[in-house]
Amino acid sequence: MSSVPVSLLGRAFALLSVFTADRPSATLSELSRHSGLPLSTTHRLVRELLAHRALERDRDGRFWIGLRLYELGALSPGALDLRERALPYLEDLVEVTRHNVQLAVRDGLEVVYVERLSAVDAVSILTRMGSRMPLHATGVGLVLLAFAPHDVQEEALAAPLKRFTSRTIATPKALRTALATVRRDGYAISDRQIEPITHSVAAPVRGSSGEVVAAVSVVVPVETATDTVLPAVRACGRAISRAMGWRS
């Protein structure tokens, strides 16, 4: 465990960092244990965070990230601008495909989903808005990593590659090959890497200078042929790119 932060702000962030997609709620003792903060300090900070709506508490005494943090996060200039420009095209993509549509950006070696839309009868998936996944195991992640700076790619290749299913990319050699394929083809297909019942088809979103700033994907049931949605996904990526100021 890393050293406990000294400043009040550092301790508050250590506490909030306990919450993850796999651990969306926690008890007071769990917050103390996972953050490395004394129970008395944790209690004091939790009381302050509750008062400012940064945390919420349910009837069972478990704590959750509060709406105030969600409100502040939504004001991030990059994410806000991207989501606003992308939303009309994401809605069109849902209408065309009738599946799950996702928009994601890279944060370090993880994907952060900044938007997710789903048709009523779309297959159930794990991801949600604000959740994170490793780059190597998702369609959007493969796109973002394939076009990331060289040092980011090498860091990902050197890091442990978490396996979710028997089809998850789990070796540096396989990942290097997959990234080369994405760069050659201009899109990624993640074949049952996260769940054995879904494929993900992803395409890049470029900014005004041509750099890949995000990725868009459609998640479909495994029995759905990926080539039936690939043209629409790629068209959506190009449309959002143009809305972001990119000119081919």
TORBA-938024 format. One line per 2 residues: their letters; for each residue x, y, z of N, C-alpha, C. Coordinates in Angstrom, 3 decimals. Layout:
! TORBA-938024
A) X,Y,Z,X,Y,Z,X,Y,Z | ...
//
This chain:
! TORBA-938024
MS) 0.847,-1.202,0.000,0.000,0.000,0.000,0.877,1.245,0.000 | 0.494,2.270,-0.762,1.270,3.501,-0.815,1.131,4.253,0.500
SV) 2.052,5.211,0.706,2.035,5.970,1.943,0.760,6.785,2.049 | 0.315,6.995,3.278,-0.926,7.740,3.516,-0.668,9.222,3.282
PV) -1.500,9.903,2.474,-1.305,11.331,2.224,-1.371,12.146,3.513 | -0.591,13.236,3.548,-0.544,14.082,4.738,-1.620,15.154,4.688
SL) -1.828,15.751,3.504,-2.765,16.864,3.399,-4.214,16.377,3.499 | -5.091,17.287,3.886,-6.515,16.963,3.987,-7.073,16.567,2.630
LG) -6.690,17.309,1.585,-7.183,17.005,0.245,-6.688,15.634,-0.215 | -5.413,15.356,0.088,-4.856,14.059,-0.286,-5.570,12.924,0.402
RA) -5.910,13.101,1.667,-6.629,12.056,2.405,-8.040,11.868,1.865 | -8.665,12.984,1.487,-10.018,12.885,0.926,-9.999,12.107,-0.390
FA) -8.989,12.363,-1.217,-8.890,11.645,-2.485,-8.538,10.181,-2.259 | -7.718,9.914,-1.250,-7.412,8.516,-0.920,-8.686,7.775,-0.541
LL) -9.555,8.452,0.167,-10.825,7.852,0.589,-11.742,7.620,-0.616 | -11.844,8.636,-1.476,-12.723,8.520,-2.641,-12.202,7.497,-3.643
SV) -10.882,7.302,-3.664,-10.288,6.343,-4.601,-10.576,4.897,-4.226 | -11.109,4.681,-3.029,-11.504,3.330,-2.638,-12.626,2.821,-3.539
FT) -13.464,3.739,-4.008,-14.600,3.352,-4.840,-14.131,3.057,-6.263 | -14.525,1.919,-6.774,-14.212,1.507,-8.138,-15.449,0.875,-8.748
AD) -15.336,0.517,-10.038,-16.465,-0.169,-10.689,-16.758,-1.497,-10.006 | -15.710,-2.152,-9.497,-15.900,-3.423,-8.790,-16.316,-3.232,-7.340
RP) -16.085,-2.031,-6.797,-16.448,-1.726,-5.411,-17.186,-0.388,-5.384 | -18.441,-0.355,-5.851,-19.173,0.913,-5.918,-19.633,1.428,-4.565
SA) -19.638,0.562,-3.532,-20.034,0.995,-2.198,-19.083,0.384,-1.182 | -19.061,0.961,0.021,-18.154,0.464,1.066,-18.669,0.894,2.429
TL) -18.350,0.104,3.439,-18.656,0.478,4.813,-17.563,1.397,5.337 | -17.777,1.951,6.515,-16.775,2.831,7.117,-15.463,2.074,7.356
SE) -15.566,0.867,7.865,-14.353,0.089,8.131,-13.639,-0.286,6.842 | -14.394,-0.565,5.785,-13.774,-0.875,4.495,-13.070,0.344,3.928
LS) -13.676,1.506,4.085,-13.035,2.743,3.629,-11.720,2.969,4.362 | -11.734,2.732,5.658,-10.527,2.900,6.459,-9.447,1.914,6.027
RH) -9.830,0.658,5.855,-8.850,-0.377,5.532,-8.242,-0.174,4.147 | -9.066,0.089,3.157,-8.562,0.192,1.788,-7.830,1.509,1.524
SG) -8.163,2.545,2.255,-7.477,3.833,2.063,-6.202,3.930,2.886 | -6.090,3.082,3.925,-4.940,3.158,4.818,-5.056,4.244,5.865
LP) -6.229,4.862,5.971,-6.445,5.937,6.946,-6.962,5.364,8.262 | -6.600,5.979,9.377,-7.149,5.543,10.669,-8.669,5.666,10.665
LS) -9.321,4.838,11.453,-10.783,4.841,11.488,-11.322,6.192,11.941 | -10.660,6.815,12.912,-11.126,8.122,13.402,-11.035,9.179,12.306
TT) -9.947,9.148,11.522,-9.782,10.093,10.404,-10.817,9.827,9.331 | -11.034,8.557,9.037,-12.026,8.176,8.035,-13.412,8.666,8.433
HR) -13.757,8.490,9.696,-15.068,8.926,10.193,-15.238,10.429,10.018 | -14.196,11.171,10.357,-14.263,12.635,10.252,-14.401,13.082,8.798
LV) -13.620,12.465,7.904,-13.681,12.835,6.496,-15.019,12.447,5.871 | -15.520,11.289,6.228,-16.808,10.845,5.691,-17.917,11.813,6.095
RE) -17.870,12.279,7.323,-18.877,13.230,7.789,-18.842,14.512,6.953 | -17.636,14.991,6.646,-17.495,16.190,5.825,-17.984,15.942,4.393
LL) -17.612,14.799,3.830,-17.998,14.485,2.457,-19.504,14.288,2.325 | -20.133,13.733,3.353,-21.593,13.611,3.353,-22.252,14.990,3.367
AH) -21.695,15.885,4.148,-22.259,17.229,4.266,-22.200,17.983,2.935 | -21.168,17.673,2.140,-21.001,18.345,0.838,-21.548,17.532,-0.324
RA) -22.281,16.435,-0.014,-22.914,15.583,-1.028,-21.908,14.882,-1.931 | -20.646,14.796,-1.473,-19.648,14.046,-2.229,-19.798,12.550,-1.964
LE) -20.423,12.212,-0.839,-20.770,10.829,-0.519,-22.233,10.761,-0.144 | -22.819,9.569,-0.333,-24.176,9.303,0.123,-24.156,8.009,0.928
RD) -25.118,7.871,1.837,-25.197,6.672,2.676,-26.568,6.034,2.507 | -26.587,4.708,2.343,-27.871,4.021,2.180,-28.370,3.512,3.530
RD) -29.494,2.816,3.505,-30.117,2.348,4.746,-29.276,1.306,5.472 | -28.425,0.610,4.726,-27.576,-0.423,5.333,-26.275,0.142,5.894
GR) -26.100,1.467,5.801,-24.894,2.085,6.322,-23.709,2.037,5.382 | -23.948,1.677,4.127,-22.875,1.665,3.132,-22.812,3.012,2.436
FW) -21.617,3.389,2.022,-21.398,4.692,1.404,-21.184,4.544,-0.097 | -21.667,5.540,-0.827,-21.572,5.583,-2.281,-21.074,6.960,-2.703
IG) -20.503,7.038,-3.918,-20.137,8.333,-4.465,-21.399,9.176,-4.624 | -21.324,10.432,-4.182,-22.494,11.297,-4.209,-22.710,12.007,-5.529
LR) -23.904,12.534,-5.696,-24.265,13.202,-6.942,-23.434,14.456,-7.196 | -22.962,15.084,-6.121,-22.192,16.315,-6.322,-20.915,16.049,-7.115
LY) -20.265,14.930,-6.856,-19.055,14.595,-7.608,-19.381,14.299,-9.060 | -20.522,13.647,-9.280,-20.951,13.382,-10.649,-21.204,14.697,-11.383
EL) -21.848,15.649,-10.694,-22.134,16.947,-11.301,-20.853,17.670,-11.682 | -19.867,17.627,-10.796,-18.597,18.297,-11.064,-17.836,17.602,-12.188
GA) -17.857,16.271,-12.174,-17.153,15.533,-13.204,-17.719,15.792,-14.589 | -19.013,15.974,-14.660,-19.655,16.230,-15.942,-19.257,17.575,-16.527
LS) -18.673,18.456,-15.698,-18.251,19.778,-16.160,-16.832,19.783,-16.708 | -16.149,18.631,-16.688,-14.806,18.544,-17.259,-14.857,18.997,-18.709
PG) -14.089,20.030,-19.092,-14.220,20.604,-20.434,-14.073,19.583,-21.554 | -13.062,18.701,-21.463,-12.855,17.722,-22.526,-14.014,16.771,-22.660
AL) -14.433,16.164,-21.552,-15.518,15.188,-21.588,-16.830,15.837,-21.983 | -17.096,17.039,-21.450,-18.349,17.728,-21.737,-18.445,18.061,-23.216
DL) -17.381,18.628,-23.782,-17.381,19.012,-25.187,-17.517,17.780,-26.075 | -16.767,16.728,-25.759,-16.831,15.494,-26.543,-18.224,14.892,-26.506
RE) -18.794,14.764,-25.324,-20.120,14.146,-25.200,-21.180,14.957,-25.933 | -21.142,16.270,-25.795,-22.150,17.112,-26.439,-22.075,16.997,-27.955
RA) -20.849,16.980,-28.485,-20.683,16.888,-29.934,-21.035,15.488,-30.445 | -20.748,14.472,-29.621,-20.933,13.095,-30.063,-22.364,12.599,-29.932
LP) -23.129,13.142,-28.994,-24.422,12.558,-28.636,-25.379,12.360,-29.810 | -25.547,13.330,-30.714,-26.488,13.095,-31.824,-26.104,11.885,-32.676
YL) -24.813,11.681,-32.872,-24.346,10.570,-33.704,-24.442,9.242,-32.952 | -24.236,9.283,-31.645,-24.411,8.075,-30.839,-25.876,7.644,-30.847
ED) -26.779,8.609,-30.758,-28.207,8.295,-30.803,-28.587,7.689,-32.147 | -28.007,8.229,-33.229,-28.258,7.661,-34.558,-27.744,6.229,-34.635
LV) -26.566,5.988,-34.027,-25.974,4.655,-34.071,-26.837,3.637,-33.322 | -27.427,4.054,-32.208,-28.350,3.176,-31.486,-29.555,2.845,-32.358
EV) -30.092,3.852,-33.033,-31.270,3.641,-33.873,-30.969,2.679,-35.018 | -29.767,2.811,-35.588,-29.398,1.984,-36.734,-29.111,0.539,-36.327
TR) -28.391,0.368,-35.208,-27.932,-0.971,-34.825,-28.850,-1.684,-33.846 | -29.565,-0.924,-33.007,-30.420,-1.477,-31.947,-29.610,-2.271,-30.934
HN) -28.386,-1.805,-30.655,-27.517,-2.468,-29.689,-26.964,-1.434,-28.696 | -25.998,-1.850,-27.875,-25.330,-0.948,-26.937,-24.286,-0.115,-27.672
VQ) -24.286,1.181,-27.395,-23.319,2.092,-28.006,-22.536,2.771,-26.890 | -21.205,2.831,-27.055,-20.348,3.389,-26.011,-19.361,4.396,-26.592
LA) -19.045,5.397,-25.786,-18.015,6.378,-26.124,-17.024,6.394,-24.979 | -15.735,6.293,-25.293,-14.730,6.157,-24.241,-13.485,6.964,-24.556
VR) -12.759,7.321,-23.501,-11.469,7.993,-23.613,-10.444,7.193,-22.807 | -9.168,7.494,-23.034,-8.106,6.795,-22.300,-7.659,7.626,-21.105
DG) -7.462,6.950,-19.968,-6.861,7.556,-18.787,-5.779,6.599,-18.308 | -4.533,6.902,-18.622,-3.451,5.991,-18.285,-3.585,4.702,-19.069
LE) -3.640,3.578,-18.372,-3.785,2.275,-19.021,-5.212,1.749,-18.906 | -6.160,2.662,-18.716,-7.559,2.275,-18.592,-8.434,3.053,-19.561
VV) -9.562,2.461,-19.870,-10.626,3.109,-20.622,-11.616,3.698,-19.623 | -12.062,4.918,-19.859,-13.140,5.516,-19.078,-14.316,5.749,-20.021
YV) -15.462,5.189,-19.691,-16.650,5.330,-20.528,-17.357,6.638,-20.173 | -17.404,7.546,-21.130,-18.007,8.856,-20.871,-19.453,8.931,-21.348
ER) -19.882,7.930,-22.102,-21.298,7.859,-22.498,-21.627,6.426,-22.869 | -22.859,6.035,-22.557,-23.363,4.716,-22.981,-24.845,4.814,-23.232
LS) -25.259,4.397,-24.415,-26.671,4.368,-24.785,-27.031,2.947,-25.168 | -28.248,2.543,-24.864,-28.655,1.170,-25.151,-30.073,1.124,-25.701
AV) -30.279,0.276,-26.689,-31.630,-0.011,-27.156,-32.351,-0.841,-26.097 | -33.667,-0.826,-26.147,-34.474,-1.490,-25.116,-34.138,-2.969,-25.010
DA) -33.952,-3.637,-26.141,-33.732,-5.079,-26.138,-32.266,-5.453,-26.341 | -31.348,-4.523,-26.082,-29.923,-4.801,-26.256,-29.428,-5.769,-25.185
VS) -28.373,-6.514,-25.503,-27.796,-7.461,-24.566,-27.256,-6.721,-23.337 | -27.380,-7.320,-22.169,-26.882,-6.716,-20.931,-25.359,-6.759,-20.908
IL) -24.734,-5.631,-20.534,-23.278,-5.563,-20.474,-22.835,-4.973,-19.142 | -21.546,-5.149,-18.820,-21.018,-4.732,-17.523,-20.764,-3.236,-17.434
TR) -20.374,-2.617,-18.528,-19.929,-1.228,-18.473,-21.091,-0.268,-18.287 | -20.762,0.881,-17.710,-21.730,1.948,-17.529,-20.970,3.269,-17.614
MG) -21.683,4.348,-17.697,-21.048,5.648,-17.785,-20.198,5.900,-16.540 | -18.938,6.250,-16.748,-18.021,6.502,-15.648,-17.211,5.302,-15.227
SR) -17.549,4.111,-15.725,-16.797,2.927,-15.328,-15.497,2.824,-16.112 | -14.616,1.965,-15.621,-13.289,1.793,-16.214,-13.054,0.334,-16.573
MP) -12.243,0.142,-17.600,-11.810,-1.183,-18.009,-10.368,-1.082,-18.489 | -9.613,-2.184,-18.431,-8.251,-2.151,-18.966,-8.267,-2.014,-20.484
LH) -7.255,-1.365,-21.019,-7.211,-1.095,-22.454,-7.173,-2.368,-23.296 | -6.439,-3.370,-22.849,-6.161,-4.518,-23.712,-7.365,-5.422,-23.956
AT) -8.403,-5.302,-23.128,-9.495,-6.274,-23.178,-10.788,-5.737,-23.769 | -10.773,-4.545,-24.318,-11.993,-3.938,-24.855,-11.747,-3.413,-26.258
GV) -12.820,-3.316,-27.043,-12.686,-2.780,-28.391,-12.211,-1.338,-28.380 | -12.877,-0.508,-27.569,-12.466,0.900,-27.491,-11.044,1.015,-26.954
GL) -10.689,0.148,-26.007,-9.349,0.193,-25.437,-8.279,-0.153,-26.454 | -8.526,-1.148,-27.290,-7.564,-1.518,-28.328,-7.358,-0.376,-29.313
VL) -8.441,0.315,-29.665,-8.324,1.467,-30.559,-7.489,2.567,-29.899 | -7.821,2.899,-28.661,-7.120,3.978,-27.970,-5.646,3.642,-27.756
LA) -5.353,2.381,-27.459,-3.966,1.982,-27.235,-3.195,1.910,-28.548 | -3.838,1.450,-29.614,-3.163,1.331,-30.906,-2.671,2.673,-31.422
FA) -3.389,3.743,-31.079,-3.027,5.072,-31.559,-2.451,5.960,-30.452 | -2.120,5.351,-29.316,-1.512,6.087,-28.204,-0.021,6.294,-28.469
PH) 0.614,7.204,-27.731,2.063,7.383,-27.866,2.808,6.076,-27.612 | 3.989,5.962,-28.198,4.773,4.728,-28.110,5.062,4.334,-26.669
DV) 5.371,5.317,-25.812,5.711,4.985,-24.427,4.506,4.421,-23.684 | 3.305,4.870,-24.025,2.089,4.314,-23.404,1.903,2.869,-23.849
QE) 2.125,2.603,-25.117,1.998,1.235,-25.618,2.997,0.302,-24.930 | 4.231,0.755,-24.791,5.243,-0.082,-24.150,4.911,-0.326,-22.679
EA) 4.347,0.684,-22.014,3.938,0.513,-20.621,2.831,-0.531,-20.514 | 1.890,-0.481,-21.447,0.796,-1.462,-21.439,1.316,-2.865,-21.726
LA) 2.261,-2.973,-22.626,2.814,-4.278,-22.974,3.615,-4.878,-21.823 | 4.178,-4.015,-20.983,4.979,-4.487,-19.851,4.140,-4.768,-18.613
AP) 2.906,-4.288,-18.600,2.049,-4.443,-17.413,1.351,-5.805,-17.429 | 0.909,-6.282,-16.256,0.121,-7.521,-16.220,-1.161,-7.347,-17.028
LK) -1.498,-8.334,-17.822,-2.695,-8.290,-18.657,-3.772,-9.153,-18.021 | -4.729,-8.506,-17.389,-5.774,-9.228,-16.670,-6.627,-10.039,-17.625
RF) -6.882,-11.280,-17.266,-7.703,-12.166,-18.077,-9.129,-12.211,-17.515 | -10.124,-11.972,-18.392,-11.526,-12.026,-18.003,-12.199,-13.309,-18.493
TS) -11.837,-13.735,-19.685,-12.354,-14.973,-20.252,-11.188,-15.716,-20.905 | -11.476,-16.891,-21.447,-10.424,-17.656,-22.117,-9.947,-16.984,-23.394
RT) -10.697,-15.981,-23.887,-10.345,-15.310,-25.135,-9.696,-13.944,-24.904 | -9.513,-13.555,-23.665,-8.875,-12.266,-23.375,-7.422,-12.281,-23.836
IA) -6.996,-11.198,-24.475,-5.588,-11.041,-24.843,-4.765,-11.019,-23.563 | -3.833,-11.947,-23.422,-3.156,-12.097,-22.135,-1.639,-12.167,-22.243
TP) -1.092,-11.972,-23.438,0.362,-11.975,-23.599,0.791,-10.734,-24.370 | 1.997,-10.224,-24.099,2.478,-9.051,-24.845,2.532,-9.295,-26.356
KA) 2.912,-10.510,-26.770,2.994,-10.803,-28.194,1.620,-10.697,-28.854 | 0.603,-11.275,-28.204,-0.755,-11.214,-28.761,-1.266,-9.781,-28.794
LR) -0.954,-9.003,-27.770,-1.401,-7.620,-27.730,-0.707,-6.798,-28.813 | 0.591,-7.005,-28.997,1.322,-6.264,-30.023,0.738,-6.560,-31.411
TA) 0.411,-7.820,-31.654,-0.186,-8.210,-32.926,-1.554,-7.558,-33.110 | -2.358,-7.551,-32.042,-3.697,-6.953,-32.108,-3.614,-5.461,-32.403
LA) -2.667,-4.764,-31.788,-2.531,-3.321,-32.001,-2.101,-3.019,-33.435 | -1.216,-3.840,-33.970,-0.798,-3.652,-35.359,-1.974,-3.846,-36.303
TV) -2.837,-4.807,-35.999,-4.018,-5.065,-36.826,-4.982,-3.883,-36.780 | -5.158,-3.297,-35.604,-6.041,-2.128,-35.469,-5.502,-0.962,-36.278
RR) -4.196,-0.720,-36.199,-3.606,0.387,-36.968,-3.742,0.147,-38.472 | -3.602,-1.094,-38.890,-3.726,-1.422,-40.320,-5.162,-1.262,-40.810
DG) -6.128,-1.764,-40.018,-7.521,-1.792,-40.463,-8.289,-0.514,-40.143 | -7.873,0.183,-39.079,-8.581,1.396,-38.687,-9.776,1.139,-37.798
YA) -9.901,-0.064,-37.260,-10.971,-0.395,-36.327,-10.531,-1.595,-35.498 | -11.302,-1.908,-34.441,-10.976,-3.051,-33.583,-12.214,-3.899,-33.365
IS) -11.999,-5.205,-33.288,-13.053,-6.137,-32.893,-12.548,-6.902,-31.682 | -13.219,-6.717,-30.570,-12.880,-7.427,-29.334,-13.802,-8.636,-29.232
DR) -13.218,-9.816,-29.374,-13.991,-11.051,-29.490,-14.123,-11.752,-28.141 | -15.244,-11.531,-27.471,-15.578,-12.220,-26.214,-14.475,-12.079,-25.155
QI) -13.863,-10.918,-25.092,-12.757,-10.718,-24.152,-13.227,-10.443,-22.731 | -14.302,-9.683,-22.587,-14.814,-9.332,-21.259,-15.875,-10.321,-20.800
EP) -16.788,-10.646,-21.691,-17.841,-11.616,-21.409,-17.931,-12.584,-22.577 | -18.218,-13.852,-22.319,-18.263,-14.831,-23.407,-19.489,-14.709,-24.298
IT) -20.355,-13.733,-24.029,-21.601,-13.626,-24.794,-21.633,-12.409,-25.713 | -20.534,-11.624,-25.770,-20.578,-10.390,-26.558,-19.310,-10.170,-27.383
HS) -19.499,-9.467,-28.494,-18.421,-8.889,-29.287,-18.496,-7.375,-29.125 | -17.366,-6.697,-29.313,-17.337,-5.245,-29.355,-16.646,-4.804,-30.642
VA) -17.278,-3.888,-31.359,-16.731,-3.353,-32.605,-16.480,-1.865,-32.381 | -15.235,-1.422,-32.544,-14.866,-0.059,-32.157,-14.112,0.662,-33.264
AP) -14.269,1.981,-33.280,-13.592,2.829,-34.262,-13.071,4.086,-33.582 | -12.026,4.696,-34.133,-11.440,5.893,-33.507,-12.260,7.150,-33.738
VR) -12.106,8.073,-32.804,-12.624,9.439,-32.926,-11.419,10.366,-32.873 | -11.266,11.208,-33.867,-10.097,12.076,-33.963,-10.435,13.524,-33.624
GS) -9.437,14.224,-33.078,-9.574,15.641,-32.793,-9.169,16.478,-33.986 | -9.154,17.789,-33.814,-8.916,18.707,-34.934,-7.551,18.527,-35.583
SG) -6.547,18.081,-34.828,-5.209,17.891,-35.385,-4.967,16.470,-35.877 | -5.997,15.624,-35.819,-5.883,14.272,-36.339,-5.559,13.218,-35.303
EV) -5.252,13.635,-34.067,-4.944,12.661,-33.025,-6.212,11.945,-32.570 | -6.069,10.677,-32.166,-7.211,9.914,-31.677,-7.496,10.341,-30.238
VA) -8.659,10.930,-30.006,-9.013,11.476,-28.695,-10.039,10.615,-27.964 | -10.690,9.712,-28.698,-11.727,8.874,-28.097,-11.972,7.692,-29.022
AV) -12.855,6.804,-28.598,-13.259,5.672,-29.434,-14.735,5.410,-29.205 | -15.399,4.964,-30.255,-16.817,4.641,-30.182,-16.974,3.164,-30.498
SV) -17.920,2.513,-29.841,-18.107,1.081,-30.095,-19.563,0.690,-30.015 | -19.854,-0.448,-30.614,-21.141,-1.113,-30.482,-20.871,-2.496,-29.910
VV) -21.614,-2.869,-28.878,-21.481,-4.192,-28.268,-22.690,-5.018,-28.675 | -22.409,-6.181,-29.261,-23.482,-7.011,-29.817,-23.411,-8.424,-29.240
PV) -24.507,-9.162,-29.259,-24.463,-10.562,-28.827,-23.520,-11.360,-29.713 | -22.962,-12.420,-29.169,-21.947,-13.188,-29.876,-22.469,-13.795,-31.171
ET) -23.766,-14.016,-31.252,-24.318,-14.618,-32.469,-24.517,-13.586,-33.588 | -24.308,-12.302,-33.305,-24.454,-11.250,-34.307,-23.157,-11.104,-35.099
AT) -23.237,-11.135,-36.404,-22.060,-10.960,-37.249,-21.550,-9.528,-37.117 | -20.272,-9.379,-36.807,-19.725,-8.035,-36.571,-19.748,-7.171,-37.819
DT) -19.685,-7.788,-39.004,-19.668,-6.970,-40.216,-21.018,-6.311,-40.493 | -22.064,-6.709,-39.765,-23.364,-6.054,-39.944,-23.425,-4.695,-39.258
VL) -22.534,-4.451,-38.289,-22.535,-3.161,-37.587,-21.272,-2.353,-37.846 | -20.220,-2.986,-38.391,-18.943,-2.298,-38.585,-19.053,-1.027,-39.424
PA) -19.735,-1.037,-40.589,-19.817,0.200,-41.373,-20.452,1.354,-40.598 | -21.493,1.054,-39.810,-22.164,2.107,-39.042,-21.262,2.654,-37.940
VR) -20.498,1.763,-37.294,-19.579,2.216,-36.237,-18.505,3.120,-36.815 | -17.925,2.720,-37.936,-16.870,3.528,-38.551,-17.430,4.873,-39.035
AC) -18.635,4.853,-39.587,-19.256,6.102,-40.034,-19.513,7.023,-38.855 | -19.944,6.446,-37.732,-20.180,7.246,-36.524,-18.875,7.864,-36.032
GR) -17.794,7.092,-36.017,-16.499,7.620,-35.597,-16.056,8.782,-36.462 | -16.247,8.658,-37.772,-15.873,9.746,-38.681,-16.753,10.973,-38.466
AI) -18.044,10.743,-38.230,-18.964,11.876,-38.029,-18.614,12.654,-36.756 | -18.330,11.919,-35.679,-17.941,12.598,-34.428,-16.614,13.316,-34.623
SR) -15.706,12.704,-35.354,-14.408,13.339,-35.622,-14.592,14.669,-36.349 | -15.461,14.681,-37.349,-15.729,15.938,-38.067,-16.355,16.973,-37.135
AM) -17.224,16.515,-36.236,-17.828,17.435,-35.265,-16.775,17.987,-34.300 | -15.686,17.230,-34.097,-14.588,17.674,-33.231,-13.588,18.536,-33.989
GW) -13.823,18.773,-35.268,-12.961,19.658,-36.048,-11.980,18.966,-36.949 | -12.047,17.634,-37.045,-11.105,16.880,-37.884,-11.498,16.967,-39.347
RS) -10.505,17.131,-40.199,-10.712,17.100,-41.641,-9.726,16.122,-42.235 | -10.217,15.125,-42.957,-9.339,14.080,-43.477,-8.448,14.640,-44.576
//
